[in-house]
Amino acid sequence: MVSKSYSNLLELASGESPTFGLMSRRIPRIMTVAGLISDIDDDKSESVCSDPSSSSALRDRIIIVANQLPIRAQRKTDGSKGWIFSWDEDSLLLQLRDGIGDHDMEVIYVGCLKEDVHPNEQDEVSQLLLETFKCVPTFLPPELFSRYYHGFCKQQLWPLFHYMLPLSPDLGGRFNRSLWQAYVSVNKIFADRIMEVINPEDDFVWVHDYHLMVLPTFLRKRFNRVKLGFFLHSPFPSSEIYKTLPIREELLRALLNADLIGFHTFDYARHFLSCCSRMLGLTYESKRGYIGLEYYGRTVSIKILPVGIHMGQLQSVLSLPETEEKVTELLKQYCEQGRIMLLGVDDMDIFKGISLKLLAMEQLLMQHPEWRGKVVLVQIANPARGRGKDVKEVQAETSSTVKRINETFGKPGYNPVVLIDEPLKFYERMAYYVVAECCLVTAVRDGMNLIPYEYIISRQGNEKLDEVLGLTPSTPKKSMLVVSEFIGCSPSLSGAIRVNPWNIDAVADAMDSALEMAEPEKQLRHEKHYRYVSTHDVGYWARSFLQDLERTCQDHVRRRCWGIGFGLSFRVVALDPSFRKLSMEHIVSAYRRTTTRAILLDYDGTLMPQASIDKSPTSKSINIINSLCRDKNNMVFIVSARSRKTLGEWFSPCENLGIAAEHGYFLRLKRDVEWETCGPVADCSWKQIAEPVMKLYTETTDGSTIEDKETSLVWSYEDADPDFGSCQAKELLDHLESVLANEPVTVKSGQNTVEVKPQGVSKGLVAKRLLSIMQEKGPSPDFVLCIGDDRSDEDMFEVITSSMAGPSIAPRAEVFACTVGKKPSKAKYYLDDTVEIVRLMQGLASVSEQTNSGVTKKSCATRHSCLFSI
């Protein structure tokens, strides 16, 4: 059992008393969301079922979880045992805390240290980090960490997310089940550490990056209502790449256990949504600017916002005396020698495109001899984060290319390329930004890349740097960027020259354009970039994410939650408190007690699975229907979107079955009576307009079909590509609404369909008509059962529910509006699938057979009719 006392560990460690308050985070530049998160109940155990039961004030606290803590660690050098810890000022996680503001929210970190700590020291280190830094270290055995991080993360996930398929053992790591198990084990260990400090009622949890993609499942399993956000800092690949991953569905389902999933760009989010559609059959909706996925009754929100830089940190580093000294040194080394500096700052890995940049520099010098002796490319190569043969190959290729260029175009006192492959201090890097005329970022794939942002802020400078550079306070600042179109920051830098890094000629031309561009143009581009970067900093990003997380979680308390599935297939079902599974015992008991019953049933997706190829009813279904119809107390109807011809043929053995075809436009009370219409005779001249439009979309959408009914037209894309079919359906819907605006029809989208039908026709009218007929014949029904599975059936549920207060249903009637599957619905009950529905109908039929065993068929046939709905 997880106790609330866990939330007080930090107070106990620091000697402080617990503090509580209300969140007041707001972003001044964007629309705010009114309201605070409601009280959330505490799951009393690790049970998968929970219900709201308690209330408490909201605690301003967030637990930030990442692979590494924002802590630097080193052993004491004075001979004594122990460690010296300090904040890692370069860590995004630390900058994130500054952006949120300590006065607004308390921040706790959970993650690994960069250094190995002996097991005998781990308790002492944990206590020290908790008291001093509010950090909870996760200690992993070295062998497990290696398989998790250097194995699965860096050799399998990281290459795949950067579009490298393991076509051979040398190109990324082939999937290894033992490495995957190590990855899952580490995520489980992280979950255990979070359990030690979380107060599930109040705390927010924010998980970062691909190292911990299955962590949301472990947390959601422990606490069904945990307020959980996840942000992916790497690219998310297209579905064609991602679906090659053997554990593709496990990762998707794990991410969907978060409440909010963040991406840097729309492309990354679009790829994720496409994977959810193609592999899990999920669709998303955009409402009032927010993108959401409905997942088992929970809304998983999608956030698209690139991370920013820490303005305060950069400005403080620019103000350091060391920075001024380094700028002065670089000015003497380059500018005073008549050199123009182009700058590249990249990690030494295969995706940063360093060799492509060098080849472009070589091409520039070949095609534009006038730049020889004037332009210098300074390439700062940071140490690679991973390790392996690919890193060594990049280092070797980079060194040989630099050597070749310098031998070809260099001369005494001038090398066109300067390679700095030793770690630089941050202020030194900032000094290079200040002096560089143009910054080149030509990565072939990168999640975000903040180098261009840092360069822009550095070029803005300050008064002291202006003096060093010989600029007056009124001198407009300038900067130039050449950026790859494959990096996450590219969409936000509209003034940069965007290039395809694989096109060497294009990159060389872009470098030449940047050098030749007029000063006023450079100034305008810099001003535009600086305005964006300075207002969309890391604080803006963090506050915006947390604000959306708060908005997404605010209805947790209004939902009943319980878990289903095992292992990584676990997910939480969240439904309205009044929405529950239909109990067989309950409905059979009500069925026995009542004497005037109305039964309305859907067919496709209700009695017949949607995936069935043969849609006609089975002999078992026919027998069940006939058994129900033989009960003199029953009036049973089928309401369907199918044509009356099809339904008439399928249910011809059912003499007393009532059928409503084409959403109820055609109606008959039993087999041997004439069909009626629920409205005036339909004028179908509109089909001459709609059918050519549908044919156009059918020709351009492989797998789509048109069904021409007597009063309606249906375009189906069930067998088409799900993404393309959905896209075409939206276009077709708009197209038909436009051309049929003056016709007496409605255009509706359904499950893989777009349908045009007469106005005023709905299954709800059929339900109203049936109740009216029974009321006229008397008495009003004291038992009503209505089952359906899609949007069109919601009209029936609404009529049935609203009629409970009127004369068409008996005052104390037993009413059961039931949908198929756990999902948002106007129905109060659900059954899981068609198998359960058939079992239910069979049970009711058995009761009827027992009751009517002594009654003749003739007397049985006088009071019933049956209704099914597609």
N, C-alpha and C positions, 0 to 999 in steps of 0.2 A: 504493500500500500504506500502510495506517495503522499506525504504529509505536507501541509502548508508550512510546517516549520522549516522546510528546505529554503523557503524564501527569506528566512531570517539569518542565514549563514553569514552573509556579509556584515549585517549589523552586529552579530555576535563577535565576529572576528575584529571589527573595528571598535566595539564598545558603544556604538551608537544605538539609539532607539529607533524602531521602524518609523518611517515617514510615508505619508500617503498624500495624494493630491489629485488634481484633474489635469488632463492634457490640454495644452493651449497652443499646440503647434499650428501655425498657419503660414502660408506662403503669400506674401503681399502681391506678387505679380500674377497670380492665377486665381481662378474662382475657388473659393473655399467651400467645404462641405459642412453643412450645419449638423450639429448633434454629436454626442459622444457615444462611445461604445457602451452598450448596456452591460449590466452585471452578468458575468459568465459563471456557470456553476463549476464546481471542482469535481472532477471525476474521482470517485471515492477509491478506486482501485485501478488496476490495469485492465479492467473489464472493457469490452468493446461497446457497452451500452451505457448511456448516460441521459439524465433528464435534468432540466433546470430545477434547482432546489434552494440555492443560497444566493445571497447578494452581499456585495462588499464594494467599498470605494475603489476606483480604478487607480492602480499604482503606476506611477510614471517610471517604467523600467523596461529596457530592451536588452535582450540577450543576443549578441552578435556572434555568429558561429562561422569560422573559416578554417581552412587547413592550417594556417600559421597564425599565431598570436602576434600582435604588433609590438613585440618585445625583443630587445637585443639582450643576449646572455653571454657572459664570459666568466671564466673561473677567476677567483682572486689570485693575484700574482704575488702577494706578500708571504706566501708559504702556508697561510692558514686555509682551512677547508671552507668551502662555501662558494657562492656565486654572487656576481654583481649584475643586476638587471637594470635596464633603462628602456624608455620608450623608443620605438623605431619611428622616427619622425617622417620617414618616407612611406610608411604604410598607409594605404588607402583607408584601412579600418580605423586608424587613429584620427585621420583627417575627417572621417565620417562623424566621429564623436564630436569634434570641434564644430562641425557644421550643424549638428543637431542642437548643440548648446547644453552644457552641464546643468544649467539652471532649469532646463525644460524636462530633462529625462536622465535618469541614471542609466549608465551603460555598463554591461558586464560582457567580457569576452570569453569565449571558449575556443580553444585551438591547441595546436602543437607548438612546442619550442623548436627553434632551429638547431639547438644543441642537444646531444644525448645526455640524459640525467640518469645516474645510477639508481637502481630501485631503492637502495638504502637512503637516498637523499630526496626521494620524490615527495614524501609527506611534508618534509620541511620546506621544500621549494613551493609546493602547493599552498601551504599556509602563508608563506611570504608574499607570493603573487596575489593571493586573495586579499590579504590585508592592505598591501601597498598599491596594487594596480587594478584590483577588482578583475583579475584574470583567473580563469579556471583552466589549468594546463591539462591536456590530454596526452598521457604518456603511452607510447606504442613501442613494442619490442622492435629492435632494429630490423630484424628479418621481415616482420609483418609490414613495417613501414615501407621497406624497399619494394615489396611485392605490390603494395597498395599504390604508392606514389610513383616510383620509377617504373613499376610494371604496368599496372592497369591504367593509371591516370595519364602518364607521359608516353607510354608506348602504344596505347590502344584508343582511349578517349580523345586525347589531345590531337593526334594526327587525323583521326576521323572527323572531328569537329572542324578541322582546318582543311577538309576535303581531300585528304590523302587516304586512298583505299589500299589495304594490304594485299595488292595483287601478287606480290612476291614477299618472301621473308625479309628482304632488305627494305621494302617500302612500308614502314609502319609495322606494328606487331600484329600477328594473327591472333584471333581471339583465343584466350587461354582461360579455361574454366577455373583453375586454381587461383589465378590473379583476380578474377571476378569475385571469387569467394573471399579473398583477402580484402577487396574493396568493400564488400557488404559488411564484413566483420568490423572494419574500422569505422564505418558509418554507425554501426551498432554501439561501438565503444563511445563515440561522440554523443549518441543519444543518452547513454548511461550517465555521462558527465553532466549533461544538461539537466537530467533528472535531479541532480544534487542541489541545484540552485533555482530551479524554476518555480514560480507560483503560477500554476496554470490558469487561475482565474483572471489574473491581471497582466502578466508579462507578455510582451511581444517577443517573437523569435525571428531573427533575420539571418538566413543561411546564405552563404556566398559561394558561388562557382561550382564547377563540374566535379570537384573532388568529393562533394557531399550530396550528390543528386538523389540518393535513396534515403537520406536522413529524414525527409518529411514523412515517409511511411512509418518509420519507427516512432517518431514523435506523435503522429496522428493516432497511432495504435494505443499509445499510452494515455493520451488526452484527446478525446474526440473533438473538443472545441478549442484546441490550442490555436492561438493567433499567430499564424506562420507565414512569413514571406520568404521568397527565394529569388536571388538575382544571379543570372548567368553572365559572367564577364567575358566569356569566349563567344565566338560565332556559334550559331545553331545551324547545322548544314541542311541542305534541301532534302526532301523526303527520299529522293533517289539514292542519296549517299547514306542517310541515316538508317534506312531500312535494311542495309546490309549488316547492321549490328545484331548479333544473335539474341541479345537481351534488350531489344528495342522497346518492347511493350512494358517490360519491368521498369525501365527508366521513365517512360512516359507516365505510367500510372503512379510512380513514386512522386514525380513532380506535381502531378495533379492532386496530391494530398496536401499541397500548400494552398493557402488562400489567395496569394498574389504572386505571380511569376513575372519577373522583370527582365527586359532585354534592352540592349543599347540601341538597336535600330528596328525599323518596321520589317526589314527583310528577315532578320533573325526570328522575330515573332511570327511572321507569315509562314516561315518554314516549320516552326513548331506547331502552329495551328493546322497546317497541311498534314503533318505526321499524325496528329490526333484524329483528323478526319479520315485519313486513308487506313490507319492501323487500328483505331478504336471506334470508328464510326461516329465521332463526336462532331457537332457543329457549333459554331460560335455566333454570337450576335453583338452588334455594336449599338449601345443605348446611351444617348446623351454624351457621346464622346468616349465612353468606357467600353472596352472589349471584354466579353465574358463568355466562359464555357460552362454549360450546365453539365455537371458530373454527379450523378446519383443524388440529385436534389440540392447539391451545393453549387454555388456560383464561384468558379475559379477565375479571378480577374487577371488580365494581361496588362502589364505596364511597359510602355515604350519611352525610355528617356535615357540619353547617354550620360554617363558620369562626367563630372567636371573636376577642375583642379582646386587646390586649396589656396585661395588668393592670399590669405594672411601669411602662409608659410613662404610662398614665392616672393612676396614683397619684402619680407624680413630678410631673406637670403640675399636679395638684390641690394639691400641696404648695408650688408656687411662690408667692413674695410677690405677683407680678403677678396671679395668679389670685385671691388674697384681696382685693387692691385692686379688681379688677373686680367681684367678688361684692358688695363693700361699695357700690360705685357703683350696681349694678343694684338692690340692696335699697332704696337711697334713691330711685332713679328710679321703682320700681314698688311694692314692698311697703309702704314708708312712705307712699305716696300712696293706699293702699287698693286697689291693683290686684293682680289675680291673673294671673300670666303663663301662657299656653299657648304652647308652642314648636314650631315646625316648622323642620327643617334639611334642605334638599334641594338637589340640583343643578338648575340651570335647564334642564331638558329636558322633552320632551313626555310622558315616562312617569312622572314623579314626582308628578303629580296636584296641583300647587300650586294651580291655578285651582279644582279641585274642593274643595280644603280651604278656600279663601277663600269659595266659595259656601256651604259648610256653616257657616262662621263668620257669614256674613250671615244665614243661616236661623236660627241660634241666637239672634242678637240680635233678629230679628223675632218669633220664637215665645216668647222668654223676655226680656221687657223688663227684668226684675230684674237681668240681668247687664250691662245697658248702664251704662257708666261704671265698671264693676268689672273686667271681663275684657279682657285685651289679648292678641292673637295676635301674637307676634313671629315673623316668617318670615325665616329666614336663607336666602338664595338663593346657593348657590355657583356660580361660573362653569361653564357647560356644557363638557363634554369634547369634544363635537363642534362642528360649525359648519354653518350652512345656514339656509334660510328658516324651517324649523320652529322653530329656537331663537329667532329674532327674533320670530316670532309668539307664542311662549310669553311672552317678555319683555313684549311689547306688551299681551297679554291680562292678564298679572299686574298690570302697572302700572295699567291702566284699572280693573280690579276693585278694587284697593286704594283707588284714588282715589274710586270710587263709594261704597264702604263707609264710608270716613272722612267723606265729605261728608254721608252719610245719617245716621250714628249718632254722629259725633264732636261734640265741643264744646270750648270753650277749655280747654286743658290735658289733653285726652283724645282720643287717636286709637285706635280699637279694633284697628287693624292697623298694625303697624310693619314695613316691608319693609326688610331690610338686604341690598342686592344688591352690596356690595363685599366683597372677600375679608377674612375675619377670621383673626386668629392663633388657633392651636389653644387656647391658654389662655383666650382670650376666649370661644370657643365653649363650653369646659368651664364657664366661669362662668355662662353662660346656662342650661346644664343644671342647675347647682346651684340656681338660683333658680326655675326653671320648676316649676309645680305639676303640669303634664301635658305630655307630649310626643306630638305628632301625626305619624304617618307614614302618608300616604294614597296611596302610589304605586300606579298602576294595574298596574304590572308591574315587578318588580325581582328580580335574582338572589338577593341576600342582604339587604343594608342593615344596617349595624352601628350606626346612630344610636341605636336603642333600647337596645343594650347599653352604649354610652357613657353614655347618660342614666342608666341604672340604677347604674353604678359611681359616677358623679358625685353622685347623690343619696345614696349611702352615705357619701360625703365622708370627712373625717378630723377629728381633734380641733381643729385650728386653724380649720377651716371651721365646725365646730360652735359655736365661740366667736363667730365672725362672725355666724352665724345665730341666736345666742342660745339654743342647745340645750345641754342637759346630756349628759354621756357616756352616761347610761342612757336617754335619749330614743329610742324606736324610730324608725327611719327609714321614710320612706314615698315612694312614687312612683306615678304613674298613666300608663298607656300606652293610646293609641288607635292600633291598627295595621291596615293593609290586609291582607286575607286573601290578597292576591296577591303578597306579598313572602316571600322565603326564610326570614326569621327568625320569621315568624308562628307556625309549628308549635311552635317551642321556647318561646314566650312564652304559656303557658297562662293566665296571670293577666291578660293584656291584654284590652282590649275590642276584639274583632275586628270589622271593618266591611267592607262592600262600598263602596269609594270612589266608585262611580258612583251610589250611592243617597245623595243629598244629605241627605234627611230623616234617614236612619239615622245618618249621620256627625254631624249636628247633635245628635241624641238621645244619641249616645255621648259627645259633648263635655259635654253637660248632666249625664249620669250620672257622668262622671269628676269633675265639679265638686261634685256633690251627695253623692258616696259618703262613707260614714262613715270616720273616721280609722282605727279598728282594721282595717277591710277594706283600706284602702290599705296599711297596714303589713304585713298578711299577704301581700298580692300582691307587695309589694316584696321581702319576705324570700324568698319562693319564687323570684322572678326572680334576685335577687342570688346565691342559692345555686347556681343553674344557670350563670349567666354567669361567676361567679368560678372555677368548677371546669372549665368547658368553654372555656378561653381559647385563644389562637392556638397556644400550645405544645402543649396537649392535642390539638388538631386536627392539627398537623404531625406529632407523634410517632405518633399513631394512623394517619395516612396512610402514613407510612414503614414502620411495623410491618406493615401489610397488604401494602405493596409487597414487603417482604422475604419474607413468607409466600408471596405469589403467584409470586415468582421462584425459590423455593428448588429447584424440580425442573428448572430449565433444563438443568443439566448431564446429566440423565438422558435427555434427548431428542435425537434426531437432527433437525437443522433444515436446511431448504433453502427457497429462495424460488421462487414462481411468479407469473406475471402481469407485465404491463408498466405503467410509469407509476404512476398512483395506484391501479391495480388490484393492485399488488404486495401479496402477503401471504406469510407464512412458514408452512410446514407443519412441525409438530413432532410427531414420532412416536417410539414406543419403538424403541430401537436394533435390536431383532430383527425389526421390522416393515418389510417392504420390498416393492417392486413385483415382481410375478410375471413372471419373464423367460420369453419365448416359447422361446428357445433352450434354457433350462434344463429346462423341463417337457417339451418335445418330445424332448430327449435321454433324459430319464428314462422317458418313455412308450415309446420304442423299445426300451430295455433290459429292460423288465419284461414279465411274462407273465400275471399275475393282477391285474386292475385293478378297483377300485371307483370309480364316478363318481356323485357326488350333486350335483344342481343345483337352485338356486332358480329360480323363474320370474318373477313380478312383481318388477321392479327388478333382475333379473339377466339373463335372456334378453329380457325385454320391459320397455322403459322405463316408469317409474311414470306418466309424463305421457301415455302413449298412450291414445287414446280407444277404439280397437279392441284389446282385450286378447288376442285369439286369436293363436296362433302363426302366423308366416308360413310359406310353403312352403319357404323357405330353411332355417328352423329345423327343420322336419320332416325335410328331407333330411339335415341334419347329424346329427340324433338317430338316424335310421335307419342312417347310415353308421357311427356309433359302435356301435350295437347289432349290426350284422352282424359285428363283430370278435369271434371266439370267446373272446378273452382278456378281454373287458370284461363287467362287470356294472354296468349304468347305471340309476340310480333318479331319480325326481322326487319331492320332498317338498314338499307345498303346503298352504296354509290353505284353498284353494278346495274346493268340494264335489266328490265323486267323479263326479257326473253331468257337471259342466262339464268336468273333466279327461278323463273318458272320451270325451266327444264331441270335444274338441280334439285329442287324441292317438290317435284311432282308427286313423290310418294306420300307427302305430308298433306292430307286432305284438309285439315283444319288450321293449317299454318297461315298466319297473316304475313304479308310481305309488303314492304315499302321500298320501291326501287328508285334509283337515281336520287338519293338523298331525300326520298319521300315525295317526289313529284308525282309518282305513280303509286297507288295504294289499293290493296284488296284485302278483305277480311278473312277469306278462306279460298281454297283452290278453285271452287266451281262458281265463283261470282265474278262479275266483270271488274276490270281495273277502273279505279276512279283517279281523278287528278286533283291535287291539292290547291290548284289555282286555275286561272283561265288558260285556255289552250295556248301553248307556247308558240311564239313567232320565232322561228329558227333562222330567219334570213341573215342574222348576224354571223352565222357559220361561214357564209361566203366571204366575210372579212377576216374572221379568225383563223380559218383552216389554212389559207396560203401562208399566213405568218408562222403558224406552227410547223408547216412543211419546211419552211426555210430553216428553222432551228433544228428540225429532225435531220435534214440533209447535212448540216454542219456539226451535228453532235452524234458521234457514233455510239450506238447502243440505245438511242432514244426511240420512242414509238408514239403514235397517236391512236387514241381510242375514240371512235365516233359513236356517241350514244344518241338516243332519240332527242333529248333536250340539252345535252351538254357535250363538251369536247374536253378530253384529258390528254395532256402531254406528259409522258412518263420517261424519266431518265434513270430508272432503277438499275439498268445494266450498263450505264455509261460511266466514264471516269468520274469519281465522286466530286473532285474539285471542279473539273470543267463543267460537269452536269449542273452543279449548284450555281456556278457563275452564269451559265446559259439560262438557267431557270429564272434568276433575278432579272436578267436582260429581257427574257420573254415576258415576264410578269409586267415590267414597265411598258414594253412594246404593246401588249394586249390592252392594258389599261388605257393607253393613249388612243389606240385606234377604235376601241369600243366604248369610249367615254359617253357617247350619246345613245348607247344601246341599253335595253332593259336587262342587263346581265351583270354578274359579279365575277371577278377574277380572283381566285384563291390559290395559295400555294399549300401543298400538303406534303406528306412523306414521299419524297422523290417524285412529286407531281406538280403540275400547274393545271388548274381546272377552270373552265368557263361554264357557268350554269345560270339559269334564270334567277333574277332577283327574288328575294323573299323565300327561297326554297332552302330548308335546312332540316336536319334530323330533329331539331328541337320542336318544329311544328308537328312532326309525326307523334312525338311523345305527348304533346298537348292534345292532339286529335284523339289518340288512344284513351287518355284519361277522361276526355270529354264524353266519348262513346260509352265508356264504362259507367260514368256518372249518370248519363241519361237512362241507361238500362237499369241502374241501381242494383245493389248499393255501391257506393264509392269504394275503390280498392283499399284493403287494409294491409296489403303486401305489395311492394313495388321493387323489382330488381331490374337494374339497367347496367349492362356491361359493354364497354367499348375501349378502343386502344389509341385513337388518334384525335386530332383537333376537331374534326367534324362531330365527334361524339360528345365533345364538351358542351355543345348546345343542348343535347339531351340531358346531361347531368344538371345543367343550370335550370332547365324547366322542371325536372323532377324535384330538385332541392327547393326551388321557389314555390312549388305547388303544395308543399307540406302545410303551409299556413292557410291554404284556400279550401274550397268545398270539393275540389276534384279528387282529393285524397282524404280518407277517413282520419278523424282527429288523432287517434293514437296508432296510426299505421306504422308498420315496419318498412322503412325505406332504405334501399341499398344501392347507391350509385357507386360503381366499381370500375376502375381503370386497370389496364394491363401494364404491370411494371411499376417500380417505385419512381415516380416523377411528379413534378408539379401538376396539379389537376384540380378541377372543380368537384371531382368525386371525393367522397369521404373514405373510400376503401380502395384497396388494390389487391390483385393477385399477381403472382410473379410471371406466369406465362400461360400459353394456351393449354398446356397439360393440366394445370391446376383448375382452369376454367371448365374443361371437359369433365374432370373428376367431380367438380362441384355440381354441374348439371346432371351428371349421372346419379349423384346422391339425392338430388331433389326428385329426379324421375323415379327412383326406387321408393321414395316416400309416397309419391302419387300412386304407384302400382300397388303398394300395400293398402292404401286407403280405398282404392277403387276396385279391389279384387272381387267384390261381390256385386259390382254394378255392371249393367250391360253396356256394350259399345254404343248403342243408340242413345242412351241417356247421357253418356259421357260427351257426345259430340255436339251438344246443343249450346255450350257456353264458352267455347274457346277458339282462339285464333292465335297464331304464333308470329313473332316479329324478330327478324335478324338484321343487323346493320353492318355494312362493310366500312 
